[in-house]
Amino acid sequence: MNCSTLLSFTLMLVQLLPCSPSTQNHSTQNTDQSFTAVRRVKRGWVWEPLFATEEQTSMVPVYIGQLKSDLDKQDGNLKYILTGEGAGSIFIADENNGKIYVTQTLDREKKPFYTLRAQAINRSTQLPVEPESEFIIKVRDVNDHEPQFLDGPYVATVPEMSPEGTSVTQVTATDADDPSYGNNARLLYSLIQGQPYFSVEPKTGVIRMASQMDRETKDQYLVIIQAKDMVGQAGAFSATATVTINLSDINDNPPKFQQRLYYMNVSEEAPVGTTVGKVFAEDSDIGENAAMNYFIEGDSSDVFDIITDNETQEGIILLKKRVDYESKRRYSIQAKVVNRYIDDRFLKEGPFEDKTIVKINVEDADEPPVFTLENYVMEIAEEAVSGSLVGVVTARDPDDDDCPVRYSIVHGMHLKKLFSINEHNGTIITTKPLDREIASWHNITVTATETRNPEKISEANVYIQVLDVNDHAPEFPKHYETFVCENAVSGQLIQSISAVDQDDSAEGHHFYFSLAQEATNNSHFTVKDNQDNTAGIFTAKSGFRRQEQFSFYLPIVILDNGTPPLTSTNTITITVCDCDTEVNIFYCRYGAFMYAMGLSTEALVGVLACILILLVFFLAIVAIRQQRKKSPFSEKMEEFRENIVRYDDEGGGEEDTEAFDISALRTHTVMRTHKPRKKVTTEIHSLYRQSLQVGPDSAIFRQFISEKLEEANTDPSAPPYDSLQTYAFEGTGSLAGSLSSLGSNMSDVDQSYDYLRDWGPHFKQLAGMYASHRSVAD
């Protein structure tokens, strides 16, 4: 139903809320839904102004409007009825004239409007004279709420020295009153505390810098902001909020040394890396803006160094090079400090660095003697006589008093046996001749001690090289085994030789080979020098006979190139072999041995054959003994392995105790032939078939044999070799057959024992027992 067709007038205090949502806009084109009373042309309802003010209290109902129909003749014939939200409790209507009253205090913040319905009824007919109409009573707002800062208190941070107008933060207050009606919810911000450093925008609450501020002067400010409703008019409510504004640091301050001049001391005994002292520069900034680096300027940077302690921001001066009181007693260095991170915006205000002077005094100390050299290298020829001069070491006391020093050798007793030192002048001499071939270098340590302060000791290394003297003649590097065949021809090479020399030649060794003088004219061999420290031995004739001469001794002279040159005579034994063009070294070696013992070749072959036969025989005996010592089973294994011994000896009854040897059943080992598992299994199956033939036809025994066979084949704990197990029945060779009652199909009562009398004297007692029993039983 369209509300516009039902209402003659629409009146509200603040804003009428019609049925259709589209009528909420304050449009001036639709005169039917304006805020003023307009009389409708058509017949319908006539409304008087309807409004209610919140917080309005009264002991009596308050009139807020009237319901009226065009058909109302003022004769009391119409009755007005009000229904809907709060009808009859909050709102009541006079049924005679349609006046509406509010009876309770209203709160717009809890409920801003109420929807009700009006109806006019003819009292006579009790029929409605107008269709039921819906209308809205809107609660008019009053300024009954204070502004509130819901996010306070506020904390903000802004860089120091920020320019004027820089935004710091924004504060916002809220008001529960109706922002669409009047100025109840219109807020105005102002600064209560914080001038002249900050300002606030009245409408937005944005706080801005009002001047440049230095964090080093003051780093925190407390600002109080006030918010008033009703645009700050008289009677308005207000609220305040505190804003803590911190100034963040920027690098706008250079470092400054606390002192313009520092004094420090360092001992001349201080080792490299010793801390000499500390300098400190202050920086008003904080954090990385206060980080700084220290430097040393000038020539003193090679003696001293400075580093930065990143935790304390101190400059630590270190000794970079040893100082000497006698050489220089005072140093003056210039230390500089520079900000590690520089802000270019403030470079115009000056360099971000500072300088200071550090004076360092060197303290005198009783220093140990100082050698002229840290390491000495000396030389001496080998085989020099005892007392020969090796060299001199020199040390002095660096102190002003120049105390005398005493020298000594401190390493190894064997070195003291080779060298000694004059404790007054540091002269080193030999105590015995040296041999370069034993040791070509000797390393000794010499100490220098102050005579007046033995605790002050210094050391120096002395390296002594033993120079070579040609005192060793050349010789063969090994023993040569040389052989020549009987049919060798003249000029045949039979051996290549070389030489070695224990001496050390600076130009390299060169050896010369030749035959000795006594062998030159009467020799069957010649020596050819190859001019490369090797030589060859050649035959000088054709044909040799062992029967005439078995071996030859060839003296060879070797000459070296030392100063003076040395020679030696080395003899090579040449053995004649019975061979073709090639020599069999093994055959010739042992042939020569046997020939020297007077044995022929045939005898040698026979001896070798006998030795081979004896060796084979000995190995066979050892193998047999080892086989006998080995047992297929240990005695512990025999305790759980099943052994069955077959025998065909039949007993003679209870009186027969010598029918068989009972020890046969107690034999610990039974020799068995080792056969493959497959063949043993076949044999077991054959024995099993035989047992079925000789024994009684009983399923019990067949099952017993089958179980034993299966148990033997599948037993995992059985020995790791084939084991033959035989099961059979007794009595197969007895005239009486089996005595077992297992095969009998009748009881003792039904069985006759008269046949026992026919078995002979051995069964006489048994026959008497059973025969008499039978007769008595009968």
TILUMGU-532199 format. One line per field, with one value per residue (C-alpha): x, y, z; residue in three letters. Coordinates in steps of 0.02 Angstrom, whole numbers. Layout:
REM residues N
xx [X	...]
yy [Y	...]
zz [Z	...]
code [ALA	...]
REM end
This chain:
REM residues 778
xx [0	71	82	55	-122	-163	-95	-170	-28	144	218	378	487	655	627	479	522	393	353	459	648	662	575	724	811	770	697	602	522	397	288	187	338	408	442	293	110	24	-163	-208	-346	-409	-506	-396	-304	-262	-104	-50	137	204	372	451	605	725	765	599	528	360	241	99	91	163	66	162	29	-147	-234	-379	-487	-574	-734	-725	-880	-828	-986	-894	-950	-773	-656	-465	-359	-165	-63	118	284	255	69	-25	135	252	124	-62	-196	-360	-491	-608	-499	-344	-217	-55	42	211	212	395	569	644	827	873	1036	940	794	790	612	450	332	145	-21	-180	-361	-526	-684	-866	-933	-1105	-1058	-890	-825	-667	-701	-521	-398	-266	-115	66	171	337	375	559	645	726	907	969	1152	1162	1329	1508	1641	1757	1935	1922	2104	2190	2312	2414	2600	2686	2863	2933	3114	3200	3232	3079	3019	2867	2704	2765	2622	2650	2490	2300	2180	1996	1851	1674	1504	1352	1232	1148	1270	1127	1033	1104	1281	1263	1395	1501	1671	1804	1985	2100	2271	2267	2453	2598	2622	2727	2800	2644	2477	2316	2194	2022	1916	2030	2129	2294	2440	2583	2754	2749	2938	3101	3154	3320	3313	3473	3385	3224	3171	2990	2838	2666	2526	2343	2207	2026	1874	1709	1541	1417	1565	1629	1474	1420	1351	1446	1521	1709	1841	2031	2166	2352	2477	2657	2769	2947	3082	3183	3369	3454	3640	3653	3796	3981	4087	4197	4349	4336	4517	4624	4780	4809	4962	5006	5153	5216	5358	5492	5465	5282	5249	5160	4972	4985	4849	4934	4780	4606	4532	4348	4244	4067	3924	3757	3667	3615	3613	3700	3704	3832	3939	4114	4283	4454	4611	4794	4867	5049	5207	5165	5040	5179	5217	5042	4869	4695	4535	4355	4264	4089	4008	4088	4132	4308	4466	4593	4774	4879	5065	5096	5286	5408	5478	5653	5689	5869	5817	5664	5588	5436	5301	5169	5024	4867	4705	4551	4372	4240	4055	4027	3861	3848	3687	3720	3589	3703	3871	3852	3863	4041	4140	4078	4248	4367	4553	4661	4845	4911	5085	5161	5316	5424	5472	5645	5657	5795	5795	5877	6029	5997	6086	6148	6056	5904	5977	6159	6218	6396	6503	6646	6732	6709	6853	6915	7021	6953	6957	6925	6833	6653	6595	6554	6387	6370	6242	6238	6137	6025	6012	6115	6228	6276	6294	6414	6334	6378	6353	6307	6238	6076	6018	6062	6208	6266	6287	6394	6506	6526	6531	6577	6562	6669	6555	6639	6654	6530	6660	6598	6727	6721	6760	6784	6798	6633	6575	6461	6402	6331	6252	6268	6182	6186	6060	6107	6031	6144	6087	6152	6126	6157	6292	6208	6031	6030	5841	5870	5905	5896	5911	5976	5975	6140	6134	6302	6329	6465	6554	6599	6777	6817	6856	6757	6812	6679	6614	6488	6309	6274	6347	6349	6315	6394	6381	6450	6399	6527	6488	6499	6584	6712	6646	6485	6415	6391	6368	6331	6403	6389	6459	6407	6501	6451	6533	6435	6499	6452	6472	6399	6488	6584	6662	6794	6803	6954	7033	7163	7343	7373	7226	7256	7378	7307	7118	6980	6868	6875	6792	6719	6683	6520	6564	6396	6446	6417	6527	6506	6601	6632	6710	6883	6881	6761	6722	6741	6751	6690	6800	6953	6900	6734	6746	6850	6891	6896	6971	6896	6966	6841	6904	6799	6817	6842	6983	7095	7022	7002	7005	6949	6968	6812	6814	6677	6661	6612	6540	6544	6376	6328	6199	6157	6157	6044	6092	5970	6016	5929	6008	6179	6171	6129	6238	6384	6339	6333	6488	6580	6528	6590	6419	6378	6221	6143	6177	6097	5937	5930	5949	5810	5696	5726	5691	5526	5472	5513	5416	5260	5271	5288	5136	5033	5077	5032	4864	4821	4862	4757	4612	4624	4629	4469	4309	4145	4059	4117	4067	3939	3862	3855	3746	3599	3631	3539	3645	3571	3683	3618	3662	3584	3631	3479	3474	3447	3325	3344	3485	3585	3698	3840	3746	3814	3934	3834	3978	3928	3776	3887	4004	4031	4082	4023	4122	4011	4050	4027	3897	3794	3630	3531	3600	3576	3395	3370	3449	3339	3184	3246	3273	3102	3025	3124	3062	2884	2920	3007	2898	2717	2592	2551	2505	2582	2755	2738	2688	2834	2960	2883	2894	3075	3118	3031	3111	3284	3256	3183	3276	3363	3477	3545	3734	3790	3828	3731	3677	3615	3480	3412	3256	3207	3119	3201	3172	3183	3315	3240	3148	3024	2983	2943	2907	2816	2633	2601	2565	2457	2271	2219	2239	2348	2198	2166	2349	2431	2613	2641	2758	2886	2931	2989	3113	3247	3329	3352	3163	3129	3102	2992	2891	2869	2803	2677	2632	2593	2497	2399	2359	2304	2201	2122]
yy [0	171	284	439	387	362	521	692	776	717	816	781	874	828	708	601	421	369	193	193	202	321	458	471	597	779	808	967	897	786	908	764	711	880	930	1050	1011	1005	975	838	864	688	629	549	576	745	748	876	894	732	738	682	750	630	655	748	706	757	695	708	647	766	805	772	772	726	601	671	611	718	627	683	794	837	750	612	478	429	330	338	184	185	24	-19	6	77	104	103	113	244	326	344	420	503	399	547	679	577	675	578	592	522	454	402	474	429	396	424	330	174	192	336	311	214	144	153	128	235	184	281	179	231	206	163	35	-14	-5	90	250	263	129	91	205	180	326	356	457	506	549	719	722	827	853	728	640	697	668	518	477	290	262	367	390	418	392	463	482	617	647	789	950	915	1073	1171	1096	916	800	707	606	622	605	566	585	517	583	471	613	628	702	742	856	1020	1035	907	792	921	922	1054	1011	1128	1119	1132	1093	1086	1264	1331	1169	1089	1138	1046	1066	1109	1002	852	832	820	871	961	1028	1213	1236	1139	1044	965	791	823	967	873	708	691	805	783	863	879	892	944	900	1000	962	1092	1171	1236	1340	1380	1231	1108	949	917	782	781	659	652	626	576	636	566	644	514	543	599	616	803	805	769	668	766	704	724	782	884	793	615	543	359	244	82	-30	-73	-255	-249	-371	-325	-311	-240	-113	54	153	212	375	419	540	587	598	670	560	384	216	201	391	386	250	311	254	303	331	376	509	541	435	352	237	110	94	111	63	107	6	45	-47	-57	-82	61	168	188	199	68	108	-48	-77	-120	-130	-159	1	28	145	167	213	324	368	473	469	598	537	621	524	565	511	514	472	306	359	540	633	741	867	929	930	1117	1139	1071	907	766	725	778	762	747	725	569	575	404	382	226	151	77	-109	-232	-320	-485	-487	-463	-567	-478	-608	-714	-861	-900	-1009	-1077	-1198	-1316	-1451	-1630	-1718	-1551	-1580	-1553	-1372	-1306	-1140	-1151	-971	-835	-777	-605	-537	-376	-303	-167	-75	78	-13	-140	-289	-428	-588	-771	-896	-1080	-1221	-1291	-1424	-1609	-1692	-1765	-1588	-1541	-1686	-1612	-1425	-1311	-1122	-997	-925	-754	-716	-838	-932	-1103	-1240	-1427	-1555	-1701	-1727	-1722	-1843	-1769	-1942	-1966	-1792	-1650	-1519	-1486	-1372	-1302	-1170	-1044	-941	-775	-736	-575	-604	-493	-554	-737	-729	-622	-751	-745	-884	-895	-1039	-1090	-1199	-1282	-1361	-1492	-1468	-1621	-1686	-1822	-1956	-2103	-2202	-2257	-2435	-2552	-2514	-2700	-2873	-2926	-3110	-3129	-3286	-3331	-3477	-3603	-3566	-3376	-3286	-3148	-2971	-3028	-2913	-3015	-2880	-2693	-2610	-2441	-2357	-2252	-2131	-2075	-1906	-1756	-1680	-1501	-1532	-1706	-1873	-1941	-2115	-2197	-2387	-2492	-2662	-2677	-2676	-2856	-2917	-2815	-2932	-3100	-3082	-3167	-3014	-2829	-2675	-2534	-2366	-2292	-2116	-2104	-2178	-2354	-2484	-2649	-2813	-2906	-3074	-3064	-3238	-3371	-3530	-3574	-3743	-3772	-3925	-3816	-3664	-3646	-3459	-3304	-3158	-2992	-2841	-2674	-2503	-2359	-2179	-2028	-1844	-1780	-1671	-1763	-1908	-2076	-2249	-2420	-2596	-2704	-2886	-2970	-3160	-3230	-3406	-3519	-3603	-3751	-3660	-3596	-3415	-3364	-3390	-3472	-3381	-3506	-3656	-3576	-3518	-3689	-3776	-3675	-3721	-3907	-3897	-3817	-3966	-4088	-4146	-4176	-4119	-4292	-4302	-4131	-4188	-4344	-4244	-4126	-4271	-4352	-4189	-4170	-4348	-4325	-4163	-4243	-4390	-4273	-4172	-4330	-4388	-4219	-4220	-4395	-4348	-4192	-4295	-4418	-4281	-4208	-4288	-4270	-4248	-4188	-4288	-4157	-4181	-4367	-4342	-4282	-4372	-4536	-4688	-4859	-5009	-5161	-5333	-5506	-5588	-5666	-5678	-5836	-5770	-5700	-5818	-5776	-5630	-5667	-5683	-5517	-5380	-5239	-5117	-5116	-5013	-4888	-4849	-4661	-4651	-4752	-4734	-4692	-4672	-4491	-4492	-4355	-4316	-4373	-4551	-4568	-4520	-4653	-4784	-4734	-4755	-4928	-4980	-4914	-5029	-5176	-5140	-5151	-5321	-5402	-5325	-5353	-5266	-5132	-4952	-4900	-4954	-4878	-4713	-4724	-4751	-4610	-4488	-4532	-4510	-4341	-4286	-4328	-4233	-4074	-4059	-3887	-3930	-4088	-4094	-4015	-4180	-4334	-4449	-4623	-4682	-4860	-4930	-5117	-5254	-5384	-5569	-5582	-5720	-5814	-5978	-5917	-5760	-5600	-5610	-5446	-5449	-5299	-5409	-5531	-5525	-5624	-5609	-5708	-5809	-5870	-5904	-6074	-6082	-6269	-6234	-6166	-6343	-6377	-6234	-6320	-6306	-6117	-6091	-6227	-6108	-5993	-6142	-6204	-6035	-6013	-6198	-6219	-6057	-6118	-6287	-6203	-6083	-6226]
zz [0	-48	102	-2	-41	142	221	203	300	356	498	599	718	642	500	449	408	277	226	68	89	-56	43	165	52	86	-86	-126	-284	-192	-96	-22	84	135	315	320	336	168	153	33	-93	-81	65	199	360	429	538	662	701	779	870	1034	1118	1207	1390	1405	1576	1653	1782	1655	1475	1346	1191	1032	894	839	728	627	483	351	398	578	605	782	844	938	817	770	880	854	890	902	882	850	942	1115	1088	1253	1356	1287	1174	1207	1097	1149	1060	1048	968	913	1015	1047	1210	1265	1441	1466	1446	1276	1232	1050	1067	1117	994	869	802	829	697	739	651	662	632	636	678	671	845	782	652	725	549	495	404	347	297	431	408	466	526	614	768	767	931	919	979	1123	1171	1312	1272	1295	1163	1192	1137	1115	1060	1194	1270	1114	1083	929	866	752	699	787	691	582	493	550	491	493	536	698	723	721	867	843	964	943	1002	1025	981	813	688	566	684	740	810	948	870	781	869	880	931	1026	1110	1299	1326	1202	1143	1064	998	925	849	809	666	743	629	593	755	659	770	682	725	768	778	757	912	962	1039	1133	1224	1261	1188	1249	1258	1335	1234	1292	1160	1198	1094	1115	1037	974	883	1048	1088	1264	1356	1249	1320	1307	1330	1333	1276	1313	1174	1217	1076	1067	961	866	843	684	657	683	809	774	896	1018	1113	1301	1311	1194	1255	1319	1407	1400	1439	1362	1415	1290	1341	1285	1144	983	1011	1187	1233	1263	1315	1267	1202	1200	1099	1150	1028	1085	960	1000	913	747	735	876	794	757	690	756	653	682	570	532	534	699	616	582	769	842	785	847	839	888	1026	952	1122	1218	1065	1135	1033	1089	1048	1015	995	814	822	965	1040	1106	1248	1194	1018	1048	1214	1166	1032	990	885	821	839	736	761	623	625	542	464	406	365	213	269	408	319	293	481	481	471	579	653	789	829	984	1029	1118	1194	1231	1339	1319	1487	1509	1555	1588	1419	1379	1265	1081	948	794	691	727	629	590	446	456	356	396	295	348	434	501	653	828	880	705	699	642	668	794	866	944	1067	1169	1311	1235	1401	1439	1562	1428	1544	1484	1418	1431	1286	1294	1186	1254	1132	1133	1219	1053	986	1135	1089	914	953	1095	1118	1207	1340	1332	1146	1063	960	904	872	835	968	847	659	564	431	298	246	421	440	316	429	616	701	871	985	1069	1219	1281	1467	1562	1691	1821	1787	1735	1705	1550	1416	1227	1099	922	798	718	561	521	351	334	169	70	49	-78	49	-22	-174	-300	-292	-369	-316	-295	-311	-493	-539	-709	-818	-987	-1099	-1154	-1335	-1316	-1460	-1451	-1424	-1338	-1201	-1043	-908	-889	-733	-647	-492	-341	-229	-54	-82	-144	-305	-344	-531	-528	-521	-669	-661	-772	-790	-843	-815	-680	-741	-692	-797	-952	-1041	-989	-990	-1083	-1060	-1096	-1017	-1123	-1037	-1103	-1041	-950	-782	-850	-934	-1024	-1001	-1165	-1206	-1283	-1359	-1422	-1328	-1146	-1061	-885	-868	-897	-792	-706	-658	-693	-578	-668	-572	-628	-581	-553	-548	-490	-534	-356	-292	-270	-375	-290	-365	-310	-379	-382	-435	-537	-536	-707	-703	-856	-894	-1003	-1109	-1280	-1329	-1182	-1001	-879	-718	-603	-686	-691	-511	-441	-568	-506	-329	-366	-472	-329	-223	-355	-421	-603	-694	-686	-500	-478	-568	-460	-300	-352	-394	-224	-137	-231	-188	-4	-3	-79	43	191	137	118	295	367	275	341	519	508	440	584	712	645	710	615	783	950	1100	1143	972	999	1151	1049	882	856	818	779	775	682	743	714	878	962	1149	1248	1375	1550	1596	1442	1488	1367	1205	1138	1186	1261	1228	1046	1094	1184	1041	1030	849	701	541	395	216	157	21	-60	23	-128	-124	63	46	-89	24	170	63	10	192	233	103	171	346	285	211	361	496	538	427	555	516	683	629	456	535	657	517	412	557	590	407	397	560	495	332	407	572	566	711	629	598	433	348	293	432	394	515	502	585	577	678	786	765	575	592	742	731	857	761	854	1041	1039	1080	970	822	918	886	1040	1227	1345	1397	1222	1180	1203	1262	1238	1093	1214	1267	1089	1087	1184	1355	1341	1349	1478	1624	1519	1458	1638	1694	1554	1536	1721	1718	1572	1652	1812	1714	1621]
code [MET	ASN	CYS	SER	THR	LEU	LEU	SER	PHE	THR	LEU	MET	LEU	VAL	GLN	LEU	LEU	PRO	CYS	SER	PRO	SER	THR	GLN	ASN	HIS	SER	THR	GLN	ASN	THR	ASP	GLN	SER	PHE	THR	ALA	VAL	ARG	ARG	VAL	LYS	ARG	GLY	TRP	VAL	TRP	GLU	PRO	LEU	PHE	ALA	THR	GLU	GLU	GLN	THR	SER	MET	VAL	PRO	VAL	TYR	ILE	GLY	GLN	LEU	LYS	SER	ASP	LEU	ASP	LYS	GLN	ASP	GLY	ASN	LEU	LYS	TYR	ILE	LEU	THR	GLY	GLU	GLY	ALA	GLY	SER	ILE	PHE	ILE	ALA	ASP	GLU	ASN	ASN	GLY	LYS	ILE	TYR	VAL	THR	GLN	THR	LEU	ASP	ARG	GLU	LYS	LYS	PRO	PHE	TYR	THR	LEU	ARG	ALA	GLN	ALA	ILE	ASN	ARG	SER	THR	GLN	LEU	PRO	VAL	GLU	PRO	GLU	SER	GLU	PHE	ILE	ILE	LYS	VAL	ARG	ASP	VAL	ASN	ASP	HIS	GLU	PRO	GLN	PHE	LEU	ASP	GLY	PRO	TYR	VAL	ALA	THR	VAL	PRO	GLU	MET	SER	PRO	GLU	GLY	THR	SER	VAL	THR	GLN	VAL	THR	ALA	THR	ASP	ALA	ASP	ASP	PRO	SER	TYR	GLY	ASN	ASN	ALA	ARG	LEU	LEU	TYR	SER	LEU	ILE	GLN	GLY	GLN	PRO	TYR	PHE	SER	VAL	GLU	PRO	LYS	THR	GLY	VAL	ILE	ARG	MET	ALA	SER	GLN	MET	ASP	ARG	GLU	THR	LYS	ASP	GLN	TYR	LEU	VAL	ILE	ILE	GLN	ALA	LYS	ASP	MET	VAL	GLY	GLN	ALA	GLY	ALA	PHE	SER	ALA	THR	ALA	THR	VAL	THR	ILE	ASN	LEU	SER	ASP	ILE	ASN	ASP	ASN	PRO	PRO	LYS	PHE	GLN	GLN	ARG	LEU	TYR	TYR	MET	ASN	VAL	SER	GLU	GLU	ALA	PRO	VAL	GLY	THR	THR	VAL	GLY	LYS	VAL	PHE	ALA	GLU	ASP	SER	ASP	ILE	GLY	GLU	ASN	ALA	ALA	MET	ASN	TYR	PHE	ILE	GLU	GLY	ASP	SER	SER	ASP	VAL	PHE	ASP	ILE	ILE	THR	ASP	ASN	GLU	THR	GLN	GLU	GLY	ILE	ILE	LEU	LEU	LYS	LYS	ARG	VAL	ASP	TYR	GLU	SER	LYS	ARG	ARG	TYR	SER	ILE	GLN	ALA	LYS	VAL	VAL	ASN	ARG	TYR	ILE	ASP	ASP	ARG	PHE	LEU	LYS	GLU	GLY	PRO	PHE	GLU	ASP	LYS	THR	ILE	VAL	LYS	ILE	ASN	VAL	GLU	ASP	ALA	ASP	GLU	PRO	PRO	VAL	PHE	THR	LEU	GLU	ASN	TYR	VAL	MET	GLU	ILE	ALA	GLU	GLU	ALA	VAL	SER	GLY	SER	LEU	VAL	GLY	VAL	VAL	THR	ALA	ARG	ASP	PRO	ASP	ASP	ASP	ASP	CYS	PRO	VAL	ARG	TYR	SER	ILE	VAL	HIS	GLY	MET	HIS	LEU	LYS	LYS	LEU	PHE	SER	ILE	ASN	GLU	HIS	ASN	GLY	THR	ILE	ILE	THR	THR	LYS	PRO	LEU	ASP	ARG	GLU	ILE	ALA	SER	TRP	HIS	ASN	ILE	THR	VAL	THR	ALA	THR	GLU	THR	ARG	ASN	PRO	GLU	LYS	ILE	SER	GLU	ALA	ASN	VAL	TYR	ILE	GLN	VAL	LEU	ASP	VAL	ASN	ASP	HIS	ALA	PRO	GLU	PHE	PRO	LYS	HIS	TYR	GLU	THR	PHE	VAL	CYS	GLU	ASN	ALA	VAL	SER	GLY	GLN	LEU	ILE	GLN	SER	ILE	SER	ALA	VAL	ASP	GLN	ASP	ASP	SER	ALA	GLU	GLY	HIS	HIS	PHE	TYR	PHE	SER	LEU	ALA	GLN	GLU	ALA	THR	ASN	ASN	SER	HIS	PHE	THR	VAL	LYS	ASP	ASN	GLN	ASP	ASN	THR	ALA	GLY	ILE	PHE	THR	ALA	LYS	SER	GLY	PHE	ARG	ARG	GLN	GLU	GLN	PHE	SER	PHE	TYR	LEU	PRO	ILE	VAL	ILE	LEU	ASP	ASN	GLY	THR	PRO	PRO	LEU	THR	SER	THR	ASN	THR	ILE	THR	ILE	THR	VAL	CYS	ASP	CYS	ASP	THR	GLU	VAL	ASN	ILE	PHE	TYR	CYS	ARG	TYR	GLY	ALA	PHE	MET	TYR	ALA	MET	GLY	LEU	SER	THR	GLU	ALA	LEU	VAL	GLY	VAL	LEU	ALA	CYS	ILE	LEU	ILE	LEU	LEU	VAL	PHE	PHE	LEU	ALA	ILE	VAL	ALA	ILE	ARG	GLN	GLN	ARG	LYS	LYS	SER	PRO	PHE	SER	GLU	LYS	MET	GLU	GLU	PHE	ARG	GLU	ASN	ILE	VAL	ARG	TYR	ASP	ASP	GLU	GLY	GLY	GLY	GLU	GLU	ASP	THR	GLU	ALA	PHE	ASP	ILE	SER	ALA	LEU	ARG	THR	HIS	THR	VAL	MET	ARG	THR	HIS	LYS	PRO	ARG	LYS	LYS	VAL	THR	THR	GLU	ILE	HIS	SER	LEU	TYR	ARG	GLN	SER	LEU	GLN	VAL	GLY	PRO	ASP	SER	ALA	ILE	PHE	ARG	GLN	PHE	ILE	SER	GLU	LYS	LEU	GLU	GLU	ALA	ASN	THR	ASP	PRO	SER	ALA	PRO	PRO	TYR	ASP	SER	LEU	GLN	THR	TYR	ALA	PHE	GLU	GLY	THR	GLY	SER	LEU	ALA	GLY	SER	LEU	SER	SER	LEU	GLY	SER	ASN	MET	SER	ASP	VAL	ASP	GLN	SER	TYR	ASP	TYR	LEU	ARG	ASP	TRP	GLY	PRO	HIS	PHE	LYS	GLN	LEU	ALA	GLY	MET	TYR	ALA	SER	HIS	ARG	SER	VAL	ALA	ASP]
REM end
